[in-house]
Amino acid sequence: MDRSQVSPPPPAIVPEGQTKAEHLNTQLADATTLQADQVDGGSKDASDSNVYIVDWDGPDDLENPKNWAVKKKWAVTLVVSSYAFLSPLSSSMMAPAANQIAHQFGVTDKTVIAMFTSIYVLAYGALSIKYTPPGIPADFLLKHSIGGGVLGDIWLPSQRGQAIAIFSLAPLLGPVIGPACGAWIAEKSDWRWVFWSTSIFCVFVQGVGLFYLQESVLFYFNAVLISVQLTDAFGNISAYAPVLLERRAARIRKTMRDSEKGRVQEVKTVFDGPNRRWRNLVQKALVRPFALSIYEPIIQVLAAFLSFVYGTLYLFLTTLPAIYQDVYRERVGIAGFHYFALGIGMTAAAQINGRFMDWSYKRLVARYGQQGKPEYRLPTMVPGAILLPMGLLLAGWTARPDVHWIVPDIGTAIVGMGMILLFQSIQTYVIDAFTLHAASALAALAFFRSLAGFSFPLFAPAMYSALGYGKGDTILACVAIAIGIPAPFLFWVYGERLRNASRYAKREPR
């Protein structure tokens, strides 16, 4: 859409927490080249008097997801985050029970044993980029890709930090709580209960989602809206602007009649166009994540760094039991408690960073006197890029019998802090930069991240066996420094230039 052809909305009260520039940008993003005068939620097409154009009733329309009540926004955020928590919980819960499974089935190769845990992530990565963002009712599709698109639809940029903090924390806490619970289940019961207990919890989460997302479920089976808007039909939890306006248009079609000719007047939304047919939407949705991966340097660089971080996470998940069972001679259940060190670091950093991101974003907007930019999300990448290698070095070199177990736990907690800071800043940056295509952009990141989550644990046993934990973690720390330290500064300097040259990213007005 050429924004230069779009008339700005009439003066109105700017919603709280949003600058005038951000408010104008939001309205332009929701507008179209169809010129008309606003008439109670719709307008007449200047080129055809029989066409009625449906748009928001001004900037304060309560049906606009960005104007929803705060409680409703947080309810949607928590439901989406619960799906994000469920998937990694299921994939990592069996890590402490891997040796029991291997013993029963006669598996002795350490690489194959590590694959018990990591192979789930490989399947997730393949499906996330293939089926996102078309509306497929499956929890793994809501995990990172569509969930991020939801938050981009309902939260203003200046309010998005805390929501992203919760959403980013959920999939990282799953691999912490899952193995801790799985360790005790494996010790006190049969390894099969690891899978049975996960299934029970899945049913509970799906039930909660069905209750809170029932409007979306009904919409999914609405033939009229599916034919017009298959993409994001289920995934965007009734927060996708084209879907909501199409619902409004459907209501208007039922009630509005041409008084002279006695026929239903043609009703369109501002998003309707010759290319907005469901076949075109699905084709674009299937191709777009691959296109982003190939043509977008922003996605390529962030995918490389985020893949390293995620691979390191799964490497930790598969090696922590060996450290505390072999080095410190602890039982399976007790060794599982050390996963909470990772979770404590993540939770503490997420709570602080969620508030800091919104505060720093507003400060940078006020300082530079401009509308918000995705680059204003980058400051928290700096401490994250420092903490990650620091924690790796501490955890690796202190994992020895002569050093108390609390010291490598502290290192593991610092690793968790660095990971969550990087996850939150990168995901928020991507959502802000690719707002209209956030689901596809996050799906591209999820694909590469999942490949790393699958592959890193496979070489971990051989690496640590040959080098030990100290030298092995030193290699990881050096890679983290080489990629992580320059990244935020490079994006701060060149990020806007890359976005302006992008096919899909949000461009700054010239």
N, C-alpha and C positions, 0 to 999 in steps of 0.2 A: 504494500500500500504506500502510495506517495503522500507523506504527511503534509507536503506543501500545498496539496489540493484540499485539505480539510480545514474548514472554518473552526476556530477555537470555540469552546462552549461559552455561554453567557456568564457574566460575573456571578459568582456565588460564594457562599461561605466555604472556606477551605476547611476540610475535616481536621480535627485535632491530631497532632503528631505528624502532619504532612506540610511541607513547605509549598509555597505557591507554584514554584517551578515543578516540583514533583506532582502536584495536583494537576497542572496543565498537561504534563507528560502522560499522566494516567488517562485523562480524558481523550487526548489525541490518539492514544493506543487503542481506545475503545471506539473510536470514530471510524468513518469510511469516506470514500470519495463521493458517495451519494449525498448531494446537497439538498437540504430541506430545512423547514422551520419546525421546531419542536411543537408537538400538539399532544399533550397528555400521554406521554409514553410512546408516541409515534409521530410520524410526519408524512406529508405527501411528497412523492417523488416529483422533483421539478420537471422531469422529462415525460412523466406519465401520470395524469391525474387519477388513474384508477389503481395506482400502486400506493400502498400505505407502508411506510418504513417504521419499524419498531426499534426504539433505542431506549437508553436509560432516561428516567424522568429527572434530568439534571444531575449535577455532581453528588447530590445527597440522597439519591435513590436508595432506599433501604434494601432493595433486592440485589443491588450490586454487592458481590461478595466482599469487596473491600470496605463496605459500609456496614457489614454485619455487626451485631453485638459482640463484644469482646468474649463473653462466655461461649457464644456459639462458635467463634473462631477457635477458641482453646479446646472445645469439645471435639471439633474436627481434627485439630492438630494431635490430640491425644489418641484418637482412634487410629489415625494414620500411623502414628509412632508405635502403637501397639503391634501393628502388622510388621513394622520395621524391626521390632524387638523379637518377634516370633521366629522369623526365618533364620537368623544366625544362631539363635538359641537351639533350634532343632539340629542345625548342622554341626555344632560344636559340643553338644552334650555327651556325645559318645566318645570324645577324646580320651577321658580317663579309663574307659572300658575297652579301648582298642586292643590292649594286650590280652584281655580275657577272650575277646572275640577271635583274635589270632591264635590263641592256644587251642580253642575248641575246634577251629577249622584247619589247624596245622600250618599256619602261615608263619614263616620265620624271617622273611625279608623285611628290614626296617622301613624301606621305602614304600613297600606295599602297605605296611601297617599305618604309616603316616597318611597314605592315600585314603584310608577308611574315612578320615575326617575331612580331607580337603576336596574330595571328588564332588561333593555336593555343590561346592562353590563353582566348579567348572560348569555344571549343568545350569546353575542359576545365571551365570554370565552369558551363556549361549542363548537362553530363553529371554533374558532381559532385553537384549538388543534386537532380537527377532520379533518379539511381540509387544514392545513398548513403543508408542503409547496407545495403540488401539485398545478399546475397552474389553479386557479379558478379566473375569472375576476370579483372580487368584492372588494369594497373599504375597507371593514372591514378586509379582509385578508392582505391588504397591510399595515395596520395600524402600527403594531409593529413587527410582525414576519418576513414577507417577506421583508419589508422595511429595517430592520436591516441587512438582508442577502445581499441586494443590496449594501448598504454602505460598507459592508465588502468586496464585490467584486471589487469595483471601487476605494476605498481610501486605501493608504498605512497606516500602523499602526501609523507612525509618523505624518500623516496628518489627521487622522480620528477624532480628538477631536472636531474641529469646526463643521464638518458635523453632528456628533452625537449631538452636542449642539442644532443645529437647529431642527434636527429630534426629539429629546427628548422634546424640548420645545413645538412643535406643538400640540401634544395630550394633553398637560397640559394647554395650552392656550385656547383650545376648551371649556373646562368646565368653563372658566373664561368669555370669550366673549359671549358664548351662553346664560348663565343666565342673564347677563347684558342686552343683547338685548331682551331676552324673557320677562324680567320684564316690559319693556316699551311697548312691544307688548301686553302683558296681561292687562296693565293698560289702554292703549289707544284704544284697539281693542278687537276683540273676541279671545278667547284662541286658536281657530282653526288656526288662522294666524301664530301661533308658528310653526305648522307643515307645513303649506303651504309655509312660507318663507324659512324654512329649505329645503323643496323639490326644491324650485327655486335655492337655492345656490348649492344644490347637482348636479343639471343639469349643472350649470356653471362649477363646478370643474371637473365633468366627461367629459365635452367638452374639457377643457384644457388638461386633461389627455389623451383623445383620440387623440388630435392633436400632443402632444409631444411624445406619446407612440405608434404612428401609426405603427412603425416598429415592435413592439411587437405584435400588433393586427394582422398584416399580418402573422407574424410567427406563431401565435396561430392557424391559419387555414392552415398552411403548413403541409400536411399529412406526408411528409417524415420526417420532424424534430420532429413532434409530436410522431411518432412511435418510434423514437430513444430517445427522451428526453422530455417526458411529464412533469416530475417534473421540476418546475421553468420555464415552457415554457412561461407563461404569467407574472408570478410574478417578475422575476429578470430583467425585463426591458432591455433585450439584453445585460446584463452585466455578465452573467454566462459563465465562460470560456468553459465548455463542449459544450454549445449551440453555442457559437461563432466559435469554432473549427469545429463543425459539419457543420455549414454553409460554412466554408472554404472548408471542405471536399466535400460538395455537389457541389461547383463550380468546384473543381478539377475533380470530376467524369464526369462532362459535357465536359471537354476539353481534358482530358488525355486519350490517346488510346495506346494500345500496338502495336508498329509499326510492329512487326513481326507476331503476332497472330491475329491482328485486333480485339481485344476485350478489353473491359474496364477493366483496372487493379483494383484489390480490394483496396479500400481506407478506412483507419480507422483513427480515432483520437487517441491521446495518452490516452484518457480516456475510450476508448472502451474496453470491456472485456466480459467474458461469463456471468457475473452477471448484466451487464448494459443493461438489457432489460426493456422496459417500465413497464411491470407488476411487476418486481422486484423492480424497483424504486418507484412505487406508494405504494407497500406494505410496503417498508421500510419507506417511507415518512409518512405514516399513523401511523406506530408503533413507530417511533423514538421519537416523543415528549413524549409519555407515558414512553418509556424506559428511557429517560433522567430524567423524574420526579421520577422514581423508583430507578434507579441505581446511579445517580450522586449526591453526597453530595453537590457539588458546587451549583447545581440548587436548591436543597432542601432548603439550608440555605438562598440563595439570594431570592428565591421565598417567603419564610416566611417574610423576612424583606420588600421586595418590596410590598408584599400584604398588609402589615400593612400601608405602606406609601400611597398606592393607596386607601385603605379603608378609611384612614383619609381624603384624598382629597374629596371623595364623601360624607363623613360625613359632611365636611365643606360646600359642595355645598347644602346640604339639610337643614342645620341649620342656615346658614347666614341670610336667609330671616326672620326667627323667631327672631333672635337677634335684628335686626334693625327695624323690624316692631313692635315687642312686647315690647322690652326694650326701644328703642329710639323713638317709635311711628312715624316711617317714612312711607311714601307711598311706594307702591310696586315698582314703577319706581325709586324713589330715593334710596331705599334699594338695588336695583340691582347694583348701582354704586359701592358698597362696594366689589363686586367681583373683581374689578380692583386692589384692594390692593393685592390680591393673585397673579394676573397677573404681577403687577409691580415687586414684589419680585422675581417671576420666571424669568422674562425677564432680570432683572439686573444681577441676579446670573448666568444665562445661557450665557450671553455675556462675562462676566468675565471668567467664568469657561471654556468656549470653547477654549479660547486662552491659558489659564493656563494649561489645560490638555496636549496640544501639546508641550508647553514649558517644563513642568515638565517631560514629557515622554522622550524628547530628552536629558534633563539634567541627568536623571537617567541612560539612556543608556550610555552616555559619562562617567558618574561617575563610573559605575561598569564594563565598558569595555566589555559588552556582547550584544547579540542581544536583541531586545525589548521583554519584558514579559508582559502578561496581568496584573500582579501585579503592574506594574508601573502606572496603572489607579486608584489605590486605594487612593492616598493621598487626593483627594477631597471628599472622603466619610467621612473623619474626621470632617471637619467643617459642613458638611451636617447633620451628626449625632448629633452635638451639637446644631445647629440652630433649628432643628425641635422641640425638647422638650422645648427649650427656648421660641419659638414662641407660642407653645401650652399653656404654663403657663401664658404668658403675655396676650394672647387673651382671655383665660378663666376667669382669675381673674379680668380683667378690664371691662368685659361686664356687666356694671351696669349703672343705670341712672345717678348716681352722678359722673361718669367718662366720659370725653369727648369721642365721638365716634372715634376720630382719634387714640386713644391709642389702642383699640382692632384692628383697621385697621393696625397699625404698627405690632402688634403681628401676624396678618394674613399674612402680607407681609413677615415676618421672617419665618413663616411656609412655604410659597411658595419658599423662598430661599433654605431652607433645603431640600424640596422635589425635586427640580430640580437638586441640587448637587448630591443627592443620585440616582436619576433616571439616570443621565448622566454617573456617574462613574460605576454604576452597569451594564447598558446596554453596555457601551464600553468594560468593563471587559468581559462580556459574549461573545460579538462579537469577541474579540481578542482571548479568550480561546477556542471558538468553531467555528473557522472561517469557516470551510467547512460545519458545521451543525448549523450555526448561526440562520437560520430561524426556525429550529426545537427547538433550545434552547430558543429562544425568545417566541415561541409559548407556550412552557411549562410555562414560566414565566407569559405570558398573561393569561393563564387559571387560575392559582391560584390568580393572581392579580384581575381578573374579579370577582372571587368568593367573594373576600374581598370587592370590590367595590359594589357588590350587597348586602352583608350582613351587613356591618357597618351602613348604614343609617337606617336599620330596628330596631336596638336596641338603636339608638341615642335618639329618643324621650323619651323613658322610662328612659334611663340613666340620661339625663339632667333634666327631670321632677323630678326625685328622688334625685339627687345629686346637681343640679345646674351646671352652665357652669364652674365654678372654679374647683370644685372637679372632675367633669367629665373629663375635659381636663388634670387634674393632673394624672389621671389613664392612659390616653393615653401617657402623657409625660414619665411616669415611664416605660411603655412598650418600648417606643422609646429608652430610655437610656439603658435598659436591653439588647435589641437586637442590637441597632445601634452602641454603643460605642465599644464593643469587636469585631464586625464583621471585620472592615478593618485590625485590628492588627492580628487577627487569619488568615485571608486570606493572609496577607503579609508573615506570618511565614510558614503556611502550604499549601498555594495555589498551589505552584509548585508541591509539593508531591501529592496532590489530582489530579492534572492534569495528572501527569505521571502514576497514577494508573487508569485513566479514559479510558473508551472505545472510547469516542468520542472527548475529549478535545485535544488541541494541546499539544504535548509532547516536552519537552526540549531535545536537543541532549545530549547524555552522552559521 
